[in-house]
């Protein structure tokens, strides 16, 4: 008799009212936690209080300090907020940590009354840390904010060279500072010089183009140093000029920037010939007149 559905519990057909109530309950289960997270996030930071930025590397440790206080705290509550979630990590009391977050399990230490350390950091630990201190001498809690960013270490760098011209008189080349993979790099810096005389800033950017003439070449011991930075780490590598401009550095090859005598003679003959042609032309023009 038809295709009417029945309730498995009592064999009766579900009423429209009960179905509507079920859907409302499902919406509330989703909406209420999201609303709570939004409200907490919006009121998480107290206006006017400073946020301390911190940069660390993967597998490093970070220590949050309370700073000067009128009295020692009874306990410290640690909360953490990232772009995706907000959670309470746990609290310190009498130098013992009571944790409730699986992400930070066995990685938090209470070092004294005013210091909290998190070990073995990962990229996922980046975010805003809120430490609330309960003080015996104050009714209101003392709150500190720390904005932590965890970076991957800068990998070992190397310099690639592309020599366009290599002679005893001229040396033109391009140097590129290369970082393997998709490392987080924010800045490149080039220096030029040597240990004896010091180094000076040459240029910013991952690559440089250089043109050297033997008369302005300077010392063969000079080198170019490329340093690669992110806020948590830096690596550098160098290359010596004599390893790039090999012919210019070869003492057995001499540079003669002067024009050879044969070239001078050819130039003189060309000038005389031009004057002769010009004189003959003038003579022909005068005869025609």
C-alpha positions as CSV (number, residue, x, y, z in Angstrom):
1,X,0.0,0.0,0.0
2,X,2.1,2.9,-1.3
3,X,5.7,3.9,-0.4
4,X,5.1,5.7,2.9
5,X,8.1,5.5,5.3
6,X,7.8,4.5,8.9
7,X,9.7,5.3,12.0
8,X,11.9,2.3,12.8
9,X,11.3,2.7,16.6
10,X,7.5,2.6,16.7
11,X,6.5,1.8,13.1
12,X,4.7,5.2,12.8
13,X,5.3,7.7,9.9
14,X,7.4,10.7,11.0
15,X,5.4,13.8,11.4
16,X,6.5,17.1,9.6
17,X,6.8,18.8,13.0
18,X,9.2,16.1,14.3
19,X,11.3,16.3,11.1
20,X,11.5,20.1,11.4
21,X,12.6,19.9,15.0
22,X,15.3,17.4,14.1
23,X,16.8,19.6,11.5
24,X,16.8,22.6,13.9
25,X,18.7,20.6,16.4
26,X,21.3,19.6,13.8
27,X,21.7,23.3,12.9
28,X,22.1,24.3,16.5
29,X,24.8,21.7,17.1
30,X,26.9,23.2,14.3
31,X,26.0,26.9,14.8
32,X,26.5,27.2,18.6
33,X,30.2,26.0,18.6
34,X,31.0,28.3,15.6
35,X,29.3,31.2,17.3
36,X,31.2,30.6,20.5
37,X,34.5,30.4,18.6
38,X,33.7,33.7,16.8
39,X,32.8,35.5,20.0
40,X,35.9,34.2,21.8
41,X,38.2,35.2,18.9
42,X,36.7,38.7,18.7
43,X,37.2,39.3,22.5
44,X,40.4,37.4,22.8
45,X,42.8,40.4,22.6
46,X,42.3,43.2,25.1
47,X,42.7,46.6,23.3
48,X,45.9,48.5,24.3
49,X,47.9,45.5,25.4
50,X,51.1,44.8,23.4
51,X,51.6,41.7,21.3
52,X,55.2,40.3,21.4
53,X,56.3,38.8,18.0
54,X,58.5,35.7,18.2
55,X,60.3,33.9,15.4
56,X,61.5,30.3,16.0
57,X,62.7,27.3,13.9
58,X,61.2,23.9,13.7
59,X,62.3,21.7,16.6
60,X,63.3,24.7,18.7
61,X,61.9,25.7,22.1
62,X,60.2,28.9,23.0
63,X,59.9,30.4,26.5
64,X,57.1,32.8,27.5
65,X,58.0,35.1,30.4
66,X,55.7,37.1,32.5
67,X,58.0,40.0,33.1
68,X,58.1,42.2,36.3
69,X,55.2,41.7,38.6
70,X,54.2,43.0,42.1
71,X,53.8,39.4,43.3
72,X,54.3,35.8,42.2
73,X,51.4,34.2,40.3
74,X,49.3,31.5,41.8
75,X,48.7,29.9,38.5
76,X,49.1,30.5,34.8
77,X,46.6,29.6,32.1
78,X,47.9,29.1,28.5
79,X,45.6,29.5,25.6
80,X,46.4,29.3,21.8
81,X,44.7,30.6,18.8
82,X,45.5,29.9,15.1
83,X,43.7,30.8,11.9
84,X,41.6,27.6,12.2
85,X,41.0,27.0,15.9
86,X,41.2,28.3,19.5
87,X,41.9,26.1,22.5
88,X,43.2,26.0,26.0
89,X,46.5,24.2,26.3
90,X,46.5,23.9,30.1
91,X,47.7,25.7,33.2
92,X,50.7,25.8,35.5
93,X,50.4,25.6,39.2
94,X,53.2,25.2,41.7
95,X,55.6,24.5,38.8
96,X,53.5,21.6,37.6
97,X,51.7,21.6,34.2
98,X,48.2,20.2,33.8
99,X,47.6,19.9,30.1
100,X,44.3,19.3,28.2
101,X,45.5,19.7,24.6
102,X,46.7,16.6,22.7
103,X,48.7,18.8,20.3
104,X,51.0,20.0,23.1
105,X,51.1,16.7,25.0
106,X,54.4,16.2,26.9
107,X,55.9,19.4,25.4
108,X,55.1,22.1,28.0
109,X,57.2,22.9,31.0
110,X,56.6,25.3,33.9
111,X,59.9,26.8,34.7
112,X,59.4,28.7,37.9
113,X,56.5,30.9,38.6
114,X,56.7,33.2,35.6
115,X,58.2,31.1,32.7
116,X,56.5,28.6,30.4
117,X,58.4,26.7,27.8
118,X,57.1,24.7,24.8
119,X,59.6,22.2,23.3
120,X,59.9,20.6,19.8
121,X,58.1,23.2,17.9
122,X,56.4,22.5,14.5
123,X,55.0,24.8,11.9
124,X,51.5,23.9,13.2
125,X,52.4,25.6,16.5
126,X,52.4,29.0,14.9
127,X,49.7,31.3,16.3
128,X,48.8,33.7,19.1
129,X,49.5,32.5,22.7
130,X,47.6,34.1,25.6
131,X,49.0,33.7,29.1
132,X,46.7,34.7,31.9
133,X,48.4,35.0,35.4
134,X,46.4,34.8,38.6
135,X,48.1,37.1,41.1
136,X,47.6,37.1,44.9
137,X,47.9,40.9,45.1
138,X,45.5,41.7,42.2
139,X,41.8,41.0,41.6
140,X,42.2,41.2,37.8
141,X,44.4,38.7,36.0
142,X,47.6,39.8,34.3
143,X,47.5,38.9,30.5
144,X,50.4,38.6,28.1
145,X,50.2,38.1,24.3
146,X,52.9,36.3,22.2
147,X,52.6,36.0,18.4
148,X,54.7,33.0,17.5
149,X,55.8,32.1,13.9
150,X,57.7,28.8,13.4
151,X,59.9,28.6,10.3
152,X,61.7,25.9,8.5
153,X,65.5,26.3,8.6
154,X,67.0,27.9,5.5
155,X,68.6,25.1,3.5
156,X,72.2,25.2,2.3
157,X,72.5,27.6,-0.5
158,X,74.8,27.6,-3.6
159,X,75.8,30.1,-6.3
160,X,75.4,29.4,-10.0
161,X,77.6,31.4,-12.3
162,X,77.0,32.3,-16.0
163,X,80.1,33.8,-17.6
164,X,79.2,35.9,-20.7
165,X,82.7,37.2,-21.4
166,X,86.0,36.0,-20.0
167,X,89.2,37.6,-21.3
168,X,92.4,39.2,-20.0
169,X,90.8,42.6,-20.3
170,X,87.1,42.1,-19.6
171,X,85.0,39.8,-17.5
172,X,81.2,39.9,-17.6
173,X,79.1,37.4,-15.6
174,X,75.9,36.8,-13.8
175,X,75.7,35.2,-10.3
176,X,72.5,33.6,-8.9
177,X,72.0,32.6,-5.3
178,X,70.0,29.3,-5.3
179,X,68.0,27.7,-2.5
180,X,66.8,24.2,-3.1
181,X,63.1,23.2,-2.8
182,X,60.4,25.6,-1.7
183,X,62.1,27.1,1.3
184,X,60.7,30.1,3.1
185,X,63.0,32.9,2.0
186,X,62.2,36.6,2.5
187,X,65.5,38.4,1.7
188,X,68.7,38.0,-0.3
189,X,71.8,40.2,0.4
190,X,75.1,40.4,-1.6
191,X,78.4,41.6,-0.1
192,X,81.7,42.1,-1.9
193,X,85.2,42.3,-0.4
194,X,87.7,40.3,1.5
195,X,88.7,39.5,5.0
196,X,91.7,41.9,5.1
197,X,89.8,45.0,4.0
198,X,86.3,44.1,5.0
199,X,83.0,43.7,3.0
200,X,80.5,46.3,1.7
201,X,77.0,46.0,0.6
202,X,76.8,45.2,-3.1
203,X,73.1,44.6,-3.9
204,X,69.8,43.1,-2.9
205,X,68.0,40.3,-4.7
206,X,68.6,36.7,-5.7
207,X,70.9,37.5,-8.7
208,X,73.5,40.1,-9.8
209,X,75.1,41.1,-13.1
210,X,78.8,42.2,-13.0
211,X,81.1,43.7,-15.6
212,X,84.8,44.0,-14.6
213,X,87.7,45.7,-16.5
214,X,91.2,44.7,-15.7
215,X,92.3,48.3,-14.9
216,X,89.5,48.5,-12.2
217,X,89.7,44.9,-11.2
218,X,91.1,45.3,-7.8
219,X,92.3,42.3,-5.7
220,X,92.0,38.8,-7.0
221,X,91.2,37.7,-3.5
222,X,87.9,39.6,-3.4
223,X,84.7,37.5,-3.3
224,X,81.0,37.8,-3.5
225,X,79.0,36.6,-0.6
226,X,75.2,35.8,-0.8
227,X,73.2,35.6,2.4
228,X,69.7,34.2,2.4
229,X,67.3,35.2,5.2
230,X,64.0,34.3,6.8
231,X,63.0,35.8,10.2
232,X,64.2,32.6,12.0
233,X,67.4,31.6,10.2
234,X,70.0,32.6,7.6
235,X,72.6,30.9,5.4
236,X,75.4,32.2,3.2
237,X,77.8,31.1,0.6
238,X,80.6,32.7,-1.4
239,X,82.5,32.6,-4.7
240,X,85.9,34.1,-5.4
241,X,86.4,36.4,-8.4
242,X,89.5,34.5,-9.6
243,X,87.3,31.4,-9.9
244,X,85.0,33.3,-12.3
245,X,87.4,35.5,-14.3
246,X,90.0,32.8,-15.0
247,X,91.7,34.6,-17.9
248,X,91.9,37.9,-16.1
249,X,93.4,36.2,-13.1
250,X,96.0,34.3,-15.2
251,X,99.3,36.2,-14.7
252,X,100.7,34.7,-17.9
253,X,98.1,36.6,-20.1
254,X,98.5,40.3,-20.3
255,X,95.8,42.8,-21.2
256,X,96.6,45.4,-23.8
257,X,93.8,47.9,-24.1
258,X,95.8,50.1,-26.5
259,X,95.0,49.8,-30.2
260,X,97.7,48.0,-32.2
261,X,100.0,50.0,-34.6
262,X,98.4,48.3,-37.6
263,X,94.9,49.5,-36.5
264,X,96.3,53.0,-36.1
265,X,97.8,53.0,-39.6
266,X,94.6,51.8,-41.1
267,X,92.7,54.6,-39.4
268,X,95.2,57.2,-40.7
269,X,94.9,55.9,-44.3
270,X,91.1,56.0,-44.2
271,X,91.2,59.6,-43.0
272,X,93.7,60.7,-45.8
273,X,91.6,58.9,-48.4
274,X,88.4,60.7,-47.2
275,X,90.1,64.1,-47.6
276,X,91.3,63.2,-51.1
277,X,87.9,62.2,-52.2
278,X,86.4,65.4,-50.7
279,X,89.0,67.5,-52.6
280,X,88.4,65.8,-56.0
281,X,84.6,66.3,-55.5
282,X,85.1,70.1,-54.9
283,X,87.3,70.4,-58.0
284,X,84.7,68.7,-60.2
285,X,82.0,71.0,-58.8
286,X,84.0,74.1,-59.5
287,X,84.7,73.1,-63.1
288,X,81.0,72.6,-63.7
289,X,80.3,76.2,-62.6
